[in-house]
């Protein structure tokens, strides 16, 4: 309301808080737009935004009991006004604001001296407070040396009570009006007063939540809060009973728990609304929202127990499915391992699908835990922590399975590489053997095995990888896997060579027999037709050929080795660089394997022991050949009989041989052996491994011949000595004469036994004599 000069009242704001629609028209009709800047802007410090920073005069209402208490006296708002005032008008010439602090005195009748004393104290307190507020501000650099008096004129005056002393109040208002300096103005145009007033009113409406409630609203808030607490207490008792009933909730209990919680929530809302609807709707609704939040807090432990159980159950379910899919034996990869290779290739997709399925199932369960009330509200419970824990657990399980599958994949690569080194031991007994060709063949087999594995297991390695490769990264990953396969192939080559070195003395003897006992056409040597000089020559040649295996397999002799090339050979690498890289073990140079790969395959002590053992065996075979040569040269009639014939005839005889054949045929031993032989032949025919079977049979026959030949030679020698001991005379073998014993002691012993026997027979025939 505003008053004109004639005393008429003009309504500017209606009862709904809206500005009068024709306010701007009324201002123009009254000629107020022509006043220019001939007026002052006076505002009262409060909680609403009403243009305080643009005012010429700012009035602060302070009670005498609030002096010195900045929290309750409005000095916080004064700080905001002063800070905005400095920022907005620091560049103006006239930047003064009149701050009038109106102290409301509660006591009506005061002694003049006492009033003056109180006013002096108030002036001091307010002045100190204003200076303190200015010190708390971020003063611009242009006003760094300014004081509070440069920006604000602070005056303190008392204001009587409107109801208790109306006349004194009118006088104080007139004095307050006269305090306003008309020369100080922030130059606000009168034509914009309508827009400014409308803007301030809209701002006040937007910040209506900051209004201090009246007594009726405070009573409504108090009663609604009390009703809310009563409803929460009743719901808490029922929720505690439900929680005690379902300490460890299972999946089957979810529906029952949900029904119980819905009933509790609906009953609590109904109990609250039955009394709270009598109060203001705004307050009732706001307290109802608080009640819903309280119900969420009550139900949270119950729902979290369900979410925890569901997280564990869902995680175990999908982990078991993923684990069961990859429980195949890694040895199934060799031969018929296509199914395992497909599983490895699809591991990344399978694990991602398992994680996504677990999250989706948990999301559906968590959404089912939300409670929809009859009034339309929904009690939502936070499940992000459980979902994150579920995802982390599934990822950890997927990583664990991935590590196991990567280890199984590496084992499968090793077994695949071992297939490329089958028959490598046959090269040691070949007549055209040479160390250079042997090591180049080893390099070639390792390179071929690595290339085959890099192609055969490429999809499996990509599927088991923990990172997604695309474009250049995919090409780099493929190259890295090829290098990895080459390293595995080289390590398997070393293991194969170490196995050969473990039984090297057998291969040395076998190679010695190949050169010593057989000619170039693989026919046995007939020592009876050869001279002693030829035997010595063959012995020395075979010995040197056999002992050649020791320096060949003593250490790795792969020169210019590089895992970056598919052939495992870098022709641009010099021997000096290769030796330096191998000695330093610089795997990062990519030219050689680690230093452990170049460790000696056979140490010096083992090499000497193998050589001594092999030489002793070779000398023994040479002596046997010499003995056989001498024996066969004197008795040529025995040369027509084969070795196995002599063994069978001399050990068994014709009758004994027939008895053995009859026993074998009658005891059904031939039939199982025949069936086993047929099964083995069928397996070889179906698999197509004729070369492998032939080579294995040849190796087994050679090993059997190597083991049985000394025994058969010994049996033959004993048999011939028993048949004709005199044939050994003159060949360095002395046959002792047969032992002859005296017949007299033997005859006397026999006569004594006969006499004792006759005496016993006589006693048995005449019992009377025996009793006497």
Protein Blocks (a to p, Z undefined) as FASTA:
>chain_A
ZZdfkopacdfbdfkopacfklmmmmmmnopmmnopacccdddddfbdehlmmpfbdcdd
ddfklgoiaklnopmmmmmmmmmmmmmmmmpmblcdcdddddddfblbdcfklmmmmmmm
mmmmmmmmmmmmmmmpccdfklmmpcfklmpccdddddddfklmmmlmmmmmmmmmmmpc
fkbcghiafklmmmmmmmmmmmmmmmmmmpccdfklmmmmmmmmmmmmmmmmmmmmmmmm
mmmmmmpacfklmmmmmmmmmmmmmmmmmmmmmmmmmmcfklmmmmmmmmmmmmmmmmmm
mmmmmmmmmmmmmmmmmmmmmmmmmmccfklmgojamlmmmmmmmmmmmmmmmmmmmmmm
mmmmmmmmpccdfkopacdddfklmmmmmmmmmmmmmmmmmmmmmmmmmmmmmmmmmmmm
goklmmmmpmkbcfklmmmmmmmmmmmmmmmmmmmmmmmmmmmpcbdcehjlmmmmmmmm
mmmmmmmmmmmmmmmmmmmmmmmmmmmmmmmmmmmmpcfkopacdfklpcfklmmmmmmm
mmmmmmmmmmmmmpccbehiafkbmnlpafkbcfklmmmmmmnopaknopaccfklmpcf
bdfklmmmmmmmmmmmmmmmmmmmmmmmmmmmmmmmlmmpcfklmmmmmmnommlmmmmm
mmmmmnommmmmmmmmmmmmmmmmmnopmmlmmmmmmmmmmmmmmmmmmmmmmmmmmmmm
mmmmmlmgonlpacdddddddfklmmmmmmmmmmmmmmmmmmmmmmmlmmZZ
